[in-house]
Amino acid sequence: MLDKSHCRFDPFAPSSEYADFYAQPSQAGDHHDDNDDGRQLARADGTFTLSSGKILASRSAPPPRPPRLTRSQKQEAPAESGPTTATTTDDDDDHVSTTGALTKAERREVALSSRMAALSVSDRHAIAHLPASEQRATMQRRDRALQRARRADRRMASRVEVMGNKTLMQHYRASGTERPNG
């Protein structure tokens, strides 16, 4: 670029303010590591830590996990955190672990409770006496039956639309929001 007169200044000139930026360590005579604080960027597990704290790793590498807390740390963690800002009841607080991540059983319980909340009061009372596994099975049977009913309704509506379109009736209107004529 310099030979084509694109640059009006020479970044490699000793008097240039950019000279130290473009200077190689061997040219400047300062042989220090890229890490000013002495930390190593590359770890033994093949990950790199950026100065911002972000961890770069290969996609095939397992994701980094936070260190496990000892029992004393687990007991101190709720005391340090104080009141939570989430609007959950005291019953829901025992479903969330100290790290915020849910276990498989906890996720299952949360999903069941949210599905139970969608039920009517009488339906909730009808299955309240069952164990959690049977409640989940009952909810799955109910959802499958609702899906079958929706499919049957869609099938019937499409038949009516086809028949209405074949006879070209003037008063026929499609009941749904789908496209007219298919």
Rosetta blueprint (number, residue, H / E / L):
1 M L
2 L L
3 D L
4 K L
5 S L
6 H L
7 C L
8 R L
9 F L
10 D L
11 P L
12 F L
13 A L
14 P L
15 S L
16 S L
17 E L
18 Y L
19 A H
20 D H
21 F H
22 Y H
23 A L
24 Q L
25 P H
26 S H
27 Q H
28 A H
29 G L
30 D L
31 H L
32 H L
33 D L
34 D L
35 N L
36 D L
37 D L
38 G L
39 R L
40 Q L
41 L L
42 A E
43 R L
44 A L
45 D L
46 G L
47 T L
48 F E
49 T E
50 L L
51 S L
52 S L
53 G L
54 K L
55 I E
56 L E
57 A L
58 S L
59 R L
60 S L
61 A L
62 P L
63 P L
64 P L
65 R L
66 P L
67 P L
68 R L
69 L L
70 T L
71 R H
72 S H
73 Q H
74 K H
75 Q H
76 E H
77 A H
78 P H
79 A H
80 E H
81 S H
82 G L
83 P L
84 T L
85 T L
86 A L
87 T L
88 T L
89 T L
90 D H
91 D H
92 D H
93 D H
94 D L
95 H L
96 V L
97 S L
98 T L
99 T L
100 G L
101 A L
102 L L
103 T L
104 K H
105 A H
106 E H
107 R H
108 R H
109 E H
110 V H
111 A H
112 L H
113 S H
114 S H
115 R H
116 M H
117 A H
118 A L
119 L L
120 S L
121 V H
122 S H
123 D H
124 R H
125 H H
126 A H
127 I H
128 A L
129 H L
130 L L
131 P L
132 A H
133 S H
134 E H
135 Q H
136 R H
137 A H
138 T H
139 M H
140 Q H
141 R H
142 R H
143 D H
144 R H
145 A H
146 L H
147 Q H
148 R H
149 A H
150 R H
151 R H
152 A H
153 D H
154 R H
155 R H
156 M H
157 A H
158 S H
159 R H
160 V H
161 E H
162 V H
163 M H
164 G H
165 N H
166 K H
167 T H
168 L L
169 M L
170 Q L
171 H L
172 Y L
173 R L
174 A L
175 S L
176 G L
177 T L
178 E L
179 R L
180 P L
181 N L
182 G L
